[in-house]
Amino acid sequence: MGDAFETIRSTVGGYLELLVDLNDAVIPGQKVAIQRNSFGDVVAEYSVSVTGRVATIARDALNEPGSRIIQILYNSADSQNKLYGTE
């Protein structure tokens, strides 16, 4: 249960490799996705800044800049999330 979402969007285009699945628990700093270019080079890595659960994920491997990759459902009153400045 939660009352807020953290949305992670791609910063560049490329092929997305998800490291989590729906309803997985995540913690601040946990890497949730890696993005590669067509040559296989890592062009971006994405981490969360809250303690929560994976609510939505992108299922398309190819992502454009600004596309939603993942949303984390979290409780904004949780002291762990206040510590990391998500409030």
C-alpha positions as semicolon CSV with decimal commas, in nm:
position;residue;x (nm);y (nm);z (nm)
1;M;0,000;0,000;0,000
2;G;0,113;0,352;-0,068
3;D;0,001;0,703;-0,147
4;A;0,259;0,823;-0,400
5;F;0,447;0,716;-0,711
6;E;0,807;0,766;-0,816
7;T;0,822;0,758;-1,196
8;I;1,152;0,680;-1,366
9;R;1,179;0,793;-1,728
10;S;1,448;0,714;-1,983
11;T;1,705;0,986;-2,042
12;V;1,825;0,845;-2,375
13;G;1,696;0,608;-2,639
14;G;1,801;0,246;-2,655
15;Y;1,727;-0,110;-2,555
16;L;1,600;-0,161;-2,203
17;E;1,694;-0,443;-1,966
18;L;1,473;-0,455;-1,657
19;L;1,629;-0,584;-1,336
20;V;1,301;-0,601;-1,138
21;D;0,950;-0,729;-1,198
22;L;0,600;-0,627;-1,092
23;N;0,544;-0,615;-0,715
24;D;0,915;-0,653;-0,634
25;A;1,024;-0,463;-0,323
26;V;1,289;-0,197;-0,389
27;I;1,510;0,020;-0,170
28;P;1,681;0,356;-0,230
29;G;1,981;0,325;-0,459
30;Q;1,873;-0,009;-0,605
31;K;1,939;-0,035;-0,977
32;V;1,616;-0,129;-1,159
33;A;1,708;-0,100;-1,529
34;I;1,999;-0,074;-1,772
35;Q;1,975;0,083;-2,115
36;R;2,205;-0,008;-2,405
37;N;2,261;0,128;-2,754
38;S;2,245;-0,088;-3,068
39;F;2,612;-0,184;-3,020
40;G;2,547;-0,321;-2,670
41;D;2,719;-0,035;-2,487
42;V;2,556;0,075;-2,160
43;V;2,422;0,427;-2,215
44;A;2,219;0,467;-1,893
45;E;2,146;0,298;-1,562
46;Y;1,837;0,373;-1,356
47;S;1,797;0,351;-0,977
48;V;1,514;0,429;-0,736
49;S;1,522;0,681;-0,454
50;V;1,239;0,541;-0,240
51;T;1,146;0,229;-0,048
52;G;0,843;0,075;-0,212
53;R;0,711;-0,178;-0,463
54;V;0,721;-0,191;-0,840
55;A;0,372;-0,090;-0,961
56;T;0,418;-0,052;-1,338
57;I;0,694;-0,141;-1,581
58;A;0,764;-0,096;-1,951
59;R;0,739;-0,419;-2,147
60;D;0,877;-0,286;-2,476
61;A;1,253;-0,345;-2,504
62;L;1,305;-0,037;-2,724
63;N;1,263;0,295;-2,541
64;E;1,268;0,655;-2,658
65;P;1,402;0,943;-2,446
66;G;1,141;1,048;-2,189
67;S;0,948;0,719;-2,197
68;R;0,822;0,583;-1,867
69;I;1,033;0,286;-1,761
70;I;0,900;0,206;-1,417
71;Q;0,679;0,341;-1,140
72;I;0,735;0,269;-0,772
73;L;0,441;0,282;-0,531
74;Y;0,554;0,408;-0,191
75;N;0,424;0,554;0,133
76;S;0,523;0,920;0,156
77;A;0,491;0,913;0,537
78;D;0,755;0,638;0,565
79;S;1,054;0,776;0,756
80;Q;1,293;0,598;0,514
81;N;1,146;0,796;0,222
82;K;1,163;1,125;0,412
83;L;1,530;1,056;0,480
84;Y;1,602;1,037;0,107
85;G;1,422;1,362;0,028
86;T;1,121;1,228;-0,158
87;E;0,881;1,437;0,050
